[in-house]
Amino acid sequence: MTMVLAGGYTDESGSFARGDVQCADQSTVHQPVADPGEPCIALTVTRGALVPTGFFSILARLFPRFGA
């Protein structure tokens, strides 16, 4: 669950601005991109393990202590 506190971001499911809340489950591939202008500040709460993809998955394999 993510709540936008300032700015905004866009991902595969839409655009989110200050005050918006996005809920996702384990089937969601979440690759947010901050909107131009005001910096995006968000509060995110997770339950369970995160599965990094792309560049972050490479880092997780290089530094396994931080990956799981």
PQR file of N, CA, C, O and H, with PARSE charges and radii, in Angstrom:
ATOM      1  N   MET A   1       0.861  -1.159   0.000 -0.4000 1.5000
ATOM      2  CA  MET A   1       0.000   0.000   0.000 -0.0000 2.0000
ATOM      3  C   MET A   1       0.912   1.227   0.000  0.5500 1.7000
ATOM      4  O   MET A   1       1.865   1.305   0.774 -0.5500 1.4000
ATOM      5  N   THR A   2       0.608   2.169  -0.868 -0.4000 1.5000
ATOM      6  CA  THR A   2       1.396   3.393  -0.981 -0.0000 2.0000
ATOM      7  C   THR A   2       0.479   4.601  -0.903  0.5500 1.7000
ATOM      8  O   THR A   2      -0.556   4.652  -1.567 -0.5500 1.4000
ATOM      9  H   THR A   2      -0.167   2.106  -1.496  0.4000 1.0000
ATOM     10  N   MET A   3       0.868   5.581  -0.078 -0.4000 1.5000
ATOM     11  CA  MET A   3       0.135   6.846   0.012 -0.0000 2.0000
ATOM     12  C   MET A   3       1.070   7.974  -0.391  0.5500 1.7000
ATOM     13  O   MET A   3       2.166   8.105   0.154 -0.5500 1.4000
ATOM     14  H   MET A   3       1.708   5.539   0.462  0.4000 1.0000
ATOM     15  N   VAL A   4       0.640   8.786  -1.342 -0.4000 1.5000
ATOM     16  CA  VAL A   4       1.451   9.898  -1.813 -0.0000 2.0000
ATOM     17  C   VAL A   4       1.290  11.072  -0.854  0.5500 1.7000
ATOM     18  O   VAL A   4       0.178  11.542  -0.616 -0.5500 1.4000
ATOM     19  H   VAL A   4      -0.250   8.680  -1.786  0.4000 1.0000
ATOM     20  N   LEU A   5       2.416  11.543  -0.304 -0.4000 1.5000
ATOM     21  CA  LEU A   5       2.395  12.671   0.629 -0.0000 2.0000
ATOM     22  C   LEU A   5       2.669  13.993  -0.080  0.5500 1.7000
ATOM     23  O   LEU A   5       2.164  15.036   0.336 -0.5500 1.4000
ATOM     24  H   LEU A   5       3.320  11.161  -0.498  0.4000 1.0000
ATOM     25  N   ALA A   6       3.469  13.956  -1.151 -0.4000 1.5000
ATOM     26  CA  ALA A   6       3.779  15.160  -1.931 -0.0000 2.0000
ATOM     27  C   ALA A   6       4.148  14.732  -3.344  0.5500 1.7000
ATOM     28  O   ALA A   6       4.612  13.612  -3.558 -0.5500 1.4000
ATOM     29  H   ALA A   6       3.879  13.109  -1.489  0.4000 1.0000
ATOM     30  N   GLY A   7       3.944  15.616  -4.296 -0.4000 1.5000
ATOM     31  CA  GLY A   7       4.274  15.292  -5.681 -0.0000 2.0000
ATOM     32  C   GLY A   7       3.346  14.228  -6.227  0.5500 1.7000
ATOM     33  O   GLY A   7       2.157  14.207  -5.907 -0.5500 1.4000
ATOM     34  H   GLY A   7       3.567  16.526  -4.122  0.4000 1.0000
ATOM     35  N   GLY A   8       3.887  13.347  -7.050 -0.4000 1.5000
ATOM     36  CA  GLY A   8       3.084  12.278  -7.620 -0.0000 2.0000
ATOM     37  C   GLY A   8       3.940  11.321  -8.418  0.5500 1.7000
ATOM     38  O   GLY A   8       5.123  11.574  -8.645 -0.5500 1.4000
ATOM     39  H   GLY A   8       4.853  13.365  -7.310  0.4000 1.0000
ATOM     40  N   TYR A   9       3.347  10.230  -8.842 -0.4000 1.5000
ATOM     41  CA  TYR A   9       4.033   9.260  -9.684 -0.0000 2.0000
ATOM     42  C   TYR A   9       3.031   8.581 -10.605  0.5500 1.7000
ATOM     43  O   TYR A   9       1.819   8.634 -10.394 -0.5500 1.4000
ATOM     44  H   TYR A   9       2.386  10.024  -8.658  0.4000 1.0000
ATOM     45  N   THR A  10       3.577   7.943 -11.634 -0.4000 1.5000
ATOM     46  CA  THR A  10       2.779   7.204 -12.600 -0.0000 2.0000
ATOM     47  C   THR A  10       3.362   5.809 -12.722  0.5500 1.7000
ATOM     48  O   THR A  10       4.581   5.637 -12.744 -0.5500 1.4000
ATOM     49  H   THR A  10       4.561   7.900 -11.806  0.4000 1.0000
ATOM     50  N   ASP A  11       2.491   4.815 -12.803 -0.4000 1.5000
ATOM     51  CA  ASP A  11       2.941   3.449 -13.054 -0.0000 2.0000
ATOM     52  C   ASP A  11       1.965   2.772 -14.009  0.5500 1.7000
ATOM     53  O   ASP A  11       1.131   3.437 -14.623 -0.5500 1.4000
ATOM     54  H   ASP A  11       1.501   4.955 -12.785  0.4000 1.0000
ATOM     55  N   GLU A  12       2.068   1.464 -14.133 -0.4000 1.5000
ATOM     56  CA  GLU A  12       1.249   0.709 -15.084 -0.0000 2.0000
ATOM     57  C   GLU A  12      -0.252   0.851 -14.847  0.5500 1.7000
ATOM     58  O   GLU A  12      -1.043   0.674 -15.773 -0.5500 1.4000
ATOM     59  H   GLU A  12       2.745   0.924 -13.634  0.4000 1.0000
ATOM     60  N   SER A  13      -0.649   1.167 -13.619 -0.4000 1.5000
ATOM     61  CA  SER A  13      -2.081   1.224 -13.311 -0.0000 2.0000
ATOM     62  C   SER A  13      -2.655   2.638 -13.298  0.5500 1.7000
ATOM     63  O   SER A  13      -3.862   2.806 -13.121 -0.5500 1.4000
ATOM     64  H   SER A  13      -0.006   1.310 -12.867  0.4000 1.0000
ATOM     65  N   GLY A  14      -1.811   3.663 -13.485 -0.4000 1.5000
ATOM     66  CA  GLY A  14      -2.339   5.017 -13.535 -0.0000 2.0000
ATOM     67  C   GLY A  14      -1.425   6.044 -12.901  0.5500 1.7000
ATOM     68  O   GLY A  14      -0.254   5.777 -12.632 -0.5500 1.4000
ATOM     69  H   GLY A  14      -0.831   3.526 -13.629  0.4000 1.0000
ATOM     70  N   SER A  15      -1.981   7.229 -12.666 -0.4000 1.5000
ATOM     71  CA  SER A  15      -1.241   8.330 -12.042 -0.0000 2.0000
ATOM     72  C   SER A  15      -1.778   8.563 -10.637  0.5500 1.7000
ATOM     73  O   SER A  15      -2.978   8.445 -10.387 -0.5500 1.4000
ATOM     74  H   SER A  15      -2.932   7.446 -12.884  0.4000 1.0000
ATOM     75  N   PHE A  16      -0.876   8.893  -9.730 -0.4000 1.5000
ATOM     76  CA  PHE A  16      -1.238   9.087  -8.327 -0.0000 2.0000
ATOM     77  C   PHE A  16      -0.624  10.390  -7.846  0.5500 1.7000
ATOM     78  O   PHE A  16       0.554  10.654  -8.089 -0.5500 1.4000
ATOM     79  H   PHE A  16       0.098   8.989  -9.933  0.4000 1.0000
ATOM     80  N   ALA A  17      -1.420  11.207  -7.163 -0.4000 1.5000
ATOM     81  CA  ALA A  17      -0.995  12.512  -6.677 -0.0000 2.0000
ATOM     82  C   ALA A  17      -1.197  12.585  -5.162  0.5500 1.7000
ATOM     83  O   ALA A  17      -1.678  11.637  -4.542 -0.5500 1.4000
ATOM     84  H   ALA A  17      -2.377  10.993  -6.965  0.4000 1.0000
ATOM     85  N   ARG A  18      -0.822  13.724  -4.580 -0.4000 1.5000
ATOM     86  CA  ARG A  18      -0.926  13.929  -3.131 -0.0000 2.0000
ATOM     87  C   ARG A  18      -2.281  13.454  -2.599  0.5500 1.7000
ATOM     88  O   ARG A  18      -3.334  13.849  -3.101 -0.5500 1.4000
ATOM     89  H   ARG A  18      -0.432  14.494  -5.084  0.4000 1.0000
ATOM     90  N   GLY A  19      -2.233  12.595  -1.569 -0.4000 1.5000
ATOM     91  CA  GLY A  19      -3.449  12.091  -0.941 -0.0000 2.0000
ATOM     92  C   GLY A  19      -3.966  10.792  -1.531  0.5500 1.7000
ATOM     93  O   GLY A  19      -4.805  10.134  -0.916 -0.5500 1.4000
ATOM     94  H   GLY A  19      -1.379  12.274  -1.161  0.4000 1.0000
ATOM     95  N   ASP A  20      -3.489  10.404  -2.710 -0.4000 1.5000
ATOM     96  CA  ASP A  20      -3.933   9.149  -3.317 -0.0000 2.0000
ATOM     97  C   ASP A  20      -3.287   7.952  -2.630  0.5500 1.7000
ATOM     98  O   ASP A  20      -2.161   8.028  -2.140 -0.5500 1.4000
ATOM     99  H   ASP A  20      -2.807  10.939  -3.210  0.4000 1.0000
ATOM    100  N   VAL A  21      -4.023   6.849  -2.605 -0.4000 1.5000
ATOM    101  CA  VAL A  21      -3.526   5.595  -2.045 -0.0000 2.0000
ATOM    102  C   VAL A  21      -3.632   4.520  -3.121  0.5500 1.7000
ATOM    103  O   VAL A  21      -4.667   4.381  -3.773 -0.5500 1.4000
ATOM    104  H   VAL A  21      -4.938   6.787  -3.003  0.4000 1.0000
ATOM    105  N   GLN A  22      -2.563   3.771  -3.298 -0.4000 1.5000
ATOM    106  CA  GLN A  22      -2.559   2.658  -4.249 -0.0000 2.0000
ATOM    107  C   GLN A  22      -2.353   1.365  -3.470  0.5500 1.7000
ATOM    108  O   GLN A  22      -1.437   1.259  -2.655 -0.5500 1.4000
ATOM    109  H   GLN A  22      -1.722   3.885  -2.769  0.4000 1.0000
ATOM    110  N   CYS A  23      -3.208   0.390  -3.727 -0.4000 1.5000
ATOM    111  CA  CYS A  23      -3.082  -0.935  -3.114 -0.0000 2.0000
ATOM    112  C   CYS A  23      -2.712  -1.923  -4.203  0.5500 1.7000
ATOM    113  O   CYS A  23      -3.259  -1.881  -5.304 -0.5500 1.4000
ATOM    114  H   CYS A  23      -3.953   0.476  -4.389  0.4000 1.0000
ATOM    115  N   ALA A  24      -1.782  -2.809  -3.891 -0.4000 1.5000
ATOM    116  CA  ALA A  24      -1.340  -3.806  -4.862 -0.0000 2.0000
ATOM    117  C   ALA A  24      -1.155  -5.136  -4.148  0.5500 1.7000
ATOM    118  O   ALA A  24      -1.064  -5.194  -2.922 -0.5500 1.4000
ATOM    119  H   ALA A  24      -1.337  -2.843  -2.996  0.4000 1.0000
ATOM    120  N   ASP A  25      -1.100  -6.203  -4.938 -0.4000 1.5000
ATOM    121  CA  ASP A  25      -0.845  -7.522  -4.357 -0.0000 2.0000
ATOM    122  C   ASP A  25       0.400  -8.123  -4.998  0.5500 1.7000
ATOM    123  O   ASP A  25       1.080  -7.459  -5.779 -0.5500 1.4000
ATOM    124  H   ASP A  25      -1.174  -6.157  -5.935  0.4000 1.0000
ATOM    125  N   GLN A  26       0.695  -9.365  -4.674 -0.4000 1.5000
ATOM    126  CA  GLN A  26       1.926 -10.002  -5.140 -0.0000 2.0000
ATOM    127  C   GLN A  26       1.983 -10.184  -6.657  0.5500 1.7000
ATOM    128  O   GLN A  26       3.060 -10.436  -7.198 -0.5500 1.4000
ATOM    129  H   GLN A  26       0.142  -9.905  -4.040  0.4000 1.0000
ATOM    130  N   SER A  27       0.877 -10.065  -7.341 -0.4000 1.5000
ATOM    131  CA  SER A  27       0.892 -10.228  -8.795 -0.0000 2.0000
ATOM    132  C   SER A  27       1.213  -8.920  -9.525  0.5500 1.7000
ATOM    133  O   SER A  27       1.361  -8.915 -10.747 -0.5500 1.4000
ATOM    134  H   SER A  27       0.002  -9.860  -6.901  0.4000 1.0000
ATOM    135  N   THR A  28       1.320  -7.829  -8.795 -0.4000 1.5000
ATOM    136  CA  THR A  28       1.545  -6.517  -9.394 -0.0000 2.0000
ATOM    137  C   THR A  28       3.027  -6.274  -9.654  0.5500 1.7000
ATOM    138  O   THR A  28       3.860  -6.437  -8.763 -0.5500 1.4000
ATOM    139  H   THR A  28       1.199  -7.833  -7.802  0.4000 1.0000
ATOM    140  N   VAL A  29       3.345  -5.883 -10.887 -0.4000 1.5000
ATOM    141  CA  VAL A  29       4.690  -5.414 -11.204 -0.0000 2.0000
ATOM    142  C   VAL A  29       4.637  -3.904 -11.077  0.5500 1.7000
ATOM    143  O   VAL A  29       3.963  -3.234 -11.860 -0.5500 1.4000
ATOM    144  H   VAL A  29       2.668  -5.751 -11.611  0.4000 1.0000
ATOM    145  N   HIS A  30       5.341  -3.367 -10.098 -0.4000 1.5000
ATOM    146  CA  HIS A  30       5.239  -1.951  -9.765 -0.0000 2.0000
ATOM    147  C   HIS A  30       6.543  -1.253 -10.144  0.5500 1.7000
ATOM    148  O   HIS A  30       7.577  -1.474  -9.515 -0.5500 1.4000
ATOM    149  H   HIS A  30       5.889  -3.910  -9.462  0.4000 1.0000
ATOM    150  N   GLN A  31       6.487  -0.410 -11.174 -0.4000 1.5000
ATOM    151  CA  GLN A  31       7.655   0.351 -11.597 -0.0000 2.0000
ATOM    152  C   GLN A  31       7.263   1.820 -11.710  0.5500 1.7000
ATOM    153  O   GLN A  31       7.079   2.335 -12.813 -0.5500 1.4000
ATOM    154  H   GLN A  31       5.647  -0.230 -11.685  0.4000 1.0000
ATOM    155  N   PRO A  32       7.135   2.498 -10.556 -0.5600 1.5000
ATOM    156  CA  PRO A  32       6.690   3.895 -10.578  0.2800 2.0000
ATOM    157  C   PRO A  32       7.765   4.835 -11.112  0.5500 1.7000
ATOM    158  O   PRO A  32       8.964   4.596 -10.964 -0.5500 1.4000
ATOM    159  N   VAL A  33       7.295   5.909 -11.736 -0.4000 1.5000
ATOM    160  CA  VAL A  33       8.167   6.977 -12.213 -0.0000 2.0000
ATOM    161  C   VAL A  33       7.618   8.276 -11.642  0.5500 1.7000
ATOM    162  O   VAL A  33       6.447   8.601 -11.834 -0.5500 1.4000
ATOM    163  H   VAL A  33       6.321   6.103 -11.856  0.4000 1.0000
ATOM    164  N   ALA A  34       8.473   9.022 -10.936 -0.4000 1.5000
ATOM    165  CA  ALA A  34       8.040  10.288 -10.333 -0.0000 2.0000
ATOM    166  C   ALA A  34       7.628  11.269 -11.416  0.5500 1.7000
ATOM    167  O   ALA A  34       8.274  11.364 -12.459 -0.5500 1.4000
ATOM    168  H   ALA A  34       9.425   8.758 -10.780  0.4000 1.0000
ATOM    169  N   ASP A  35       6.550  11.997 -11.163 -0.4000 1.5000
ATOM    170  CA  ASP A  35       6.081  13.022 -12.087 -0.0000 2.0000
ATOM    171  C   ASP A  35       7.026  14.220 -12.042  0.5500 1.7000
ATOM    172  O   ASP A  35       7.664  14.465 -11.018 -0.5500 1.4000
ATOM    173  H   ASP A  35       6.025  11.919 -10.315  0.4000 1.0000
ATOM    174  N   PRO A  36       7.122  14.974 -13.149 -0.5600 1.5000
ATOM    175  CA  PRO A  36       7.958  16.171 -13.141  0.2800 2.0000
ATOM    176  C   PRO A  36       7.398  17.214 -12.181  0.5500 1.7000
ATOM    177  O   PRO A  36       6.207  17.217 -11.870 -0.5500 1.4000
ATOM    178  N   GLY A  37       8.277  18.098 -11.717 -0.4000 1.5000
ATOM    179  CA  GLY A  37       7.850  19.166 -10.809 -0.0000 2.0000
ATOM    180  C   GLY A  37       8.237  18.857  -9.378  0.5500 1.7000
ATOM    181  O   GLY A  37       9.395  18.557  -9.085 -0.5500 1.4000
ATOM    182  H   GLY A  37       9.244  18.096 -11.970  0.4000 1.0000
ATOM    183  N   GLU A  38       7.271  18.932  -8.502 -0.4000 1.5000
ATOM    184  CA  GLU A  38       7.511  18.708  -7.070 -0.0000 2.0000
ATOM    185  C   GLU A  38       8.038  17.289  -6.827  0.5500 1.7000
ATOM    186  O   GLU A  38       7.532  16.338  -7.422 -0.5500 1.4000
ATOM    187  H   GLU A  38       6.331  19.176  -8.740  0.4000 1.0000
ATOM    188  N   PRO A  39       9.056  17.134  -5.955 -0.5600 1.5000
ATOM    189  CA  PRO A  39       9.552  15.790  -5.645  0.2800 2.0000
ATOM    190  C   PRO A  39       8.438  14.891  -5.108  0.5500 1.7000
ATOM    191  O   PRO A  39       7.562  15.344  -4.372 -0.5500 1.4000
ATOM    192  N   CYS A  40       8.483  13.623  -5.482 -0.4000 1.5000
ATOM    193  CA  CYS A  40       7.482  12.657  -5.007 -0.0000 2.0000
ATOM    194  C   CYS A  40       7.940  12.077  -3.679  0.5500 1.7000
ATOM    195  O   CYS A  40       9.015  11.486  -3.581 -0.5500 1.4000
ATOM    196  H   CYS A  40       9.195  13.255  -6.079  0.4000 1.0000
ATOM    197  N   ILE A  41       7.115  12.252  -2.665 -0.4000 1.5000
ATOM    198  CA  ILE A  41       7.365  11.669  -1.341 -0.0000 2.0000
ATOM    199  C   ILE A  41       6.173  10.784  -1.025  0.5500 1.7000
ATOM    200  O   ILE A  41       5.027  11.234  -1.043 -0.5500 1.4000
ATOM    201  H   ILE A  41       6.241  12.732  -2.744  0.4000 1.0000
ATOM    202  N   ALA A  42       6.459   9.510  -0.733 -0.4000 1.5000
ATOM    203  CA  ALA A  42       5.378   8.558  -0.498 -0.0000 2.0000
ATOM    204  C   ALA A  42       5.698   7.689   0.710  0.5500 1.7000
ATOM    205  O   ALA A  42       6.861   7.423   1.013 -0.5500 1.4000
ATOM    206  H   ALA A  42       7.390   9.145  -0.719  0.4000 1.0000
ATOM    207  N   LEU A  43       4.655   7.256   1.384 -0.4000 1.5000
ATOM    208  CA  LEU A  43       4.762   6.317   2.491 -0.0000 2.0000
ATOM    209  C   LEU A  43       4.300   4.963   1.960  0.5500 1.7000
ATOM    210  O   LEU A  43       3.184   4.836   1.455 -0.5500 1.4000
ATOM    211  H   LEU A  43       3.710   7.472   1.138  0.4000 1.0000
ATOM    212  N   THR A  44       5.159   3.957   2.076 -0.4000 1.5000
ATOM    213  CA  THR A  44       4.835   2.628   1.565 -0.0000 2.0000
ATOM    214  C   THR A  44       4.896   1.608   2.686  0.5500 1.7000
ATOM    215  O   THR A  44       5.843   1.589   3.473 -0.5500 1.4000
ATOM    216  H   THR A  44       6.065   4.060   2.486  0.4000 1.0000
ATOM    217  N   VAL A  45       3.888   0.766   2.754 -0.4000 1.5000
ATOM    218  CA  VAL A  45       3.817  -0.310   3.740 -0.0000 2.0000
ATOM    219  C   VAL A  45       3.720  -1.621   2.968  0.5500 1.7000
ATOM    220  O   VAL A  45       2.891  -1.758   2.068 -0.5500 1.4000
ATOM    221  H   VAL A  45       3.118   0.781   2.115  0.4000 1.0000
ATOM    222  N   THR A  46       4.570  -2.583   3.324 -0.4000 1.5000
ATOM    223  CA  THR A  46       4.539  -3.875   2.640 -0.0000 2.0000
ATOM    224  C   THR A  46       4.358  -5.001   3.641  0.5500 1.7000
ATOM    225  O   THR A  46       4.660  -4.864   4.827 -0.5500 1.4000
ATOM    226  H   THR A  46       5.243  -2.472   4.055  0.4000 1.0000
ATOM    227  N   ARG A  47       3.860  -6.108   3.135 -0.4000 1.5000
ATOM    228  CA  ARG A  47       3.757  -7.332   3.920 -0.0000 2.0000
ATOM    229  C   ARG A  47       4.331  -8.434   3.042  0.5500 1.7000
ATOM    230  O   ARG A  47       3.907  -8.605   1.899 -0.5500 1.4000
ATOM    231  H   ARG A  47       3.615  -6.219   2.172  0.4000 1.0000
ATOM    232  N   GLY A  48       5.282  -9.172   3.566 -0.4000 1.5000
ATOM    233  CA  GLY A  48       5.921 -10.207   2.771 -0.0000 2.0000
ATOM    234  C   GLY A  48       7.161  -9.680   2.069  0.5500 1.7000
ATOM    235  O   GLY A  48       7.540  -8.521   2.239 -0.5500 1.4000
ATOM    236  H   GLY A  48       5.626  -9.033   4.494  0.4000 1.0000
ATOM    237  N   ALA A  49       7.778 -10.527   1.292 -0.4000 1.5000
ATOM    238  CA  ALA A  49       9.023 -10.179   0.611 -0.0000 2.0000
ATOM    239  C   ALA A  49       8.752  -9.399  -0.675  0.5500 1.7000
ATOM    240  O   ALA A  49       7.773  -9.639  -1.381 -0.5500 1.4000
ATOM    241  H   ALA A  49       7.470 -11.468   1.153  0.4000 1.0000
ATOM    242  N   LEU A  50       9.647  -8.466  -0.948 -0.4000 1.5000
ATOM    243  CA  LEU A  50       9.612  -7.765  -2.218 -0.0000 2.0000
ATOM    244  C   LEU A  50      10.496  -8.541  -3.191  0.5500 1.7000
ATOM    245  O   LEU A  50      11.528  -9.083  -2.795 -0.5500 1.4000
ATOM    246  H   LEU A  50      10.443  -8.271  -0.374  0.4000 1.0000
ATOM    247  N   VAL A  51      10.103  -8.595  -4.444 -0.4000 1.5000
ATOM    248  CA  VAL A  51      10.878  -9.294  -5.467 -0.0000 2.0000
ATOM    249  C   VAL A  51      11.412  -8.236  -6.430  0.5500 1.7000
ATOM    250  O   VAL A  51      10.680  -7.764  -7.300 -0.5500 1.4000
ATOM    251  H   VAL A  51       9.265  -8.154  -4.766  0.4000 1.0000
ATOM    252  N   PRO A  52      12.687  -7.860  -6.279 -0.5600 1.5000
ATOM    253  CA  PRO A  52      13.232  -6.831  -7.159  0.2800 2.0000
ATOM    254  C   PRO A  52      13.355  -7.330  -8.598  0.5500 1.7000
ATOM    255  O   PRO A  52      13.606  -8.510  -8.842 -0.5500 1.4000
ATOM    256  N   THR A  53      13.172  -6.404  -9.548 -0.4000 1.5000
ATOM    257  CA  THR A  53      13.316  -6.734 -10.962 -0.0000 2.0000
ATOM    258  C   THR A  53      14.292  -5.749 -11.585  0.5500 1.7000
ATOM    259  O   THR A  53      14.605  -4.721 -10.985 -0.5500 1.4000
ATOM    260  H   THR A  53      12.968  -5.445  -9.350  0.4000 1.0000
ATOM    261  N   GLY A  54      14.767  -6.050 -12.763 -0.4000 1.5000
ATOM    262  CA  GLY A  54      15.663  -5.151 -13.479 -0.0000 2.0000
ATOM    263  C   GLY A  54      16.971  -4.952 -12.749  0.5500 1.7000
ATOM    264  O   GLY A  54      17.539  -5.893 -12.196 -0.5500 1.4000
ATOM    265  H   GLY A  54      14.513  -6.885 -13.251  0.4000 1.0000
ATOM    266  N   PHE A  55      17.444  -3.720 -12.752 -0.4000 1.5000
ATOM    267  CA  PHE A  55      18.729  -3.369 -12.149 -0.0000 2.0000
ATOM    268  C   PHE A  55      18.800  -3.787 -10.690  0.5500 1.7000
ATOM    269  O   PHE A  55      19.841  -4.260 -10.234 -0.5500 1.4000
ATOM    270  H   PHE A  55      16.983  -2.956 -13.202  0.4000 1.0000
ATOM    271  N   PHE A  56      17.705  -3.619  -9.946 -0.4000 1.5000
ATOM    272  CA  PHE A  56      17.723  -3.951  -8.527 -0.0000 2.0000
ATOM    273  C   PHE A  56      17.852  -5.450  -8.276  0.5500 1.7000
ATOM    274  O   PHE A  56      18.381  -5.858  -7.242 -0.5500 1.4000
ATOM    275  H   PHE A  56      16.859  -3.234 -10.316  0.4000 1.0000
ATOM    276  N   SER A  57      17.381  -6.267  -9.201 -0.4000 1.5000
ATOM    277  CA  SER A  57      17.553  -7.707  -9.024 -0.0000 2.0000
ATOM    278  C   SER A  57      19.027  -8.088  -9.166  0.5500 1.7000
ATOM    279  O   SER A  57      19.493  -9.015  -8.503 -0.5500 1.4000
ATOM    280  H   SER A  57      16.951  -5.935 -10.041  0.4000 1.0000
ATOM    281  N   ILE A  58      19.757  -7.384 -10.020 -0.4000 1.5000
ATOM    282  CA  ILE A  58      21.194  -7.624 -10.151 -0.0000 2.0000
ATOM    283  C   ILE A  58      21.903  -7.260  -8.857  0.5500 1.7000
ATOM    284  O   ILE A  58      22.747  -8.017  -8.377 -0.5500 1.4000
ATOM    285  H   ILE A  58      19.379  -6.631 -10.559  0.4000 1.0000
ATOM    286  N   LEU A  59      21.565  -6.105  -8.286 -0.4000 1.5000
ATOM    287  CA  LEU A  59      22.164  -5.705  -7.011 -0.0000 2.0000
ATOM    288  C   LEU A  59      21.848  -6.702  -5.900  0.5500 1.7000
ATOM    289  O   LEU A  59      22.707  -7.007  -5.073 -0.5500 1.4000
ATOM    290  H   LEU A  59      20.879  -5.490  -8.676  0.4000 1.0000
ATOM    291  N   ALA A  60      20.628  -7.205  -5.882 -0.4000 1.5000
ATOM    292  CA  ALA A  60      20.229  -8.166  -4.851 -0.0000 2.0000
ATOM    293  C   ALA A  60      21.044  -9.453  -4.954  0.5500 1.7000
ATOM    294  O   ALA A  60      21.377 -10.064  -3.939 -0.5500 1.4000
ATOM    295  H   ALA A  60      19.930  -6.958  -6.554  0.4000 1.0000
ATOM    296  N   ARG A  61      21.363  -9.864  -6.183 -0.4000 1.5000
ATOM    297  CA  ARG A  61      22.186 -11.074  -6.350 -0.0000 2.0000
ATOM    298  C   ARG A  61      23.633 -10.812  -5.963  0.5500 1.7000
ATOM    299  O   ARG A  61      24.300 -11.702  -5.436 -0.5500 1.4000
ATOM    300  H   ARG A  61      21.092  -9.368  -7.008  0.4000 1.0000
ATOM    301  N   LEU A  62      24.134  -9.590  -6.220 -0.4000 1.5000
ATOM    302  CA  LEU A  62      25.511  -9.253  -5.865 -0.0000 2.0000
ATOM    303  C   LEU A  62      25.692  -9.114  -4.356  0.5500 1.7000
ATOM    304  O   LEU A  62      26.753  -9.426  -3.817 -0.5500 1.4000
ATOM    305  H   LEU A  62      23.592  -8.867  -6.648  0.4000 1.0000
ATOM    306  N   PHE A  63      24.650  -8.644  -3.687 -0.4000 1.5000
ATOM    307  CA  PHE A  63      24.692  -8.422  -2.242 -0.0000 2.0000
ATOM    308  C   PHE A  63      23.530  -9.179  -1.593  0.5500 1.7000
ATOM    309  O   PHE A  63      22.559  -8.555  -1.166 -0.5500 1.4000
ATOM    310  H   PHE A  63      23.788  -8.390  -4.126  0.4000 1.0000
ATOM    311  N   PRO A  64      23.613 -10.524  -1.509 -0.5600 1.5000
ATOM    312  CA  PRO A  64      22.485 -11.329  -1.037  0.2800 2.0000
ATOM    313  C   PRO A  64      21.998 -10.972   0.359  0.5500 1.7000
ATOM    314  O   PRO A  64      20.822 -11.172   0.666 -0.5500 1.4000
ATOM    315  N   ARG A  65      22.861 -10.455   1.201 -0.4000 1.5000
ATOM    316  CA  ARG A  65      22.450 -10.063   2.549 -0.0000 2.0000
ATOM    317  C   ARG A  65      21.339  -9.015   2.501  0.5500 1.7000
ATOM    318  O   ARG A  65      20.465  -8.994   3.367 -0.5500 1.4000
ATOM    319  H   ARG A  65      23.815 -10.293   0.951  0.4000 1.0000
ATOM    320  N   PHE A  66      21.374  -8.149   1.491 -0.4000 1.5000
ATOM    321  CA  PHE A  66      20.387  -7.089   1.367 -0.0000 2.0000
ATOM    322  C   PHE A  66      19.206  -7.477   0.490  0.5500 1.7000
ATOM    323  O   PHE A  66      18.220  -6.742   0.432 -0.5500 1.4000
ATOM    324  H   PHE A  66      22.084  -8.166   0.788  0.4000 1.0000
ATOM    325  N   GLY A  67      19.284  -8.627  -0.200 -0.4000 1.5000
ATOM    326  CA  GLY A  67      18.279  -8.984  -1.182 -0.0000 2.0000
ATOM    327  C   GLY A  67      17.076  -9.721  -0.645  0.5500 1.7000
ATOM    328  O   GLY A  67      16.061  -9.795  -1.338 -0.5500 1.4000
ATOM    329  H   GLY A  67      20.085  -9.223  -0.154  0.4000 1.0000
ATOM    330  N   ALA A  68      17.134 -10.268   0.552 -0.4000 1.5000
ATOM    331  CA  ALA A  68      15.993 -11.056   1.022 -0.0000 2.0000
ATOM    332  C   ALA A  68      15.663 -10.759   2.460  0.5500 1.7000
ATOM    333  O   ALA A  68      14.727 -11.339   3.011 -0.5500 1.4000
ATOM    334  H   ALA A  68      17.958 -10.208   1.116  0.4000 1.0000
TER
END
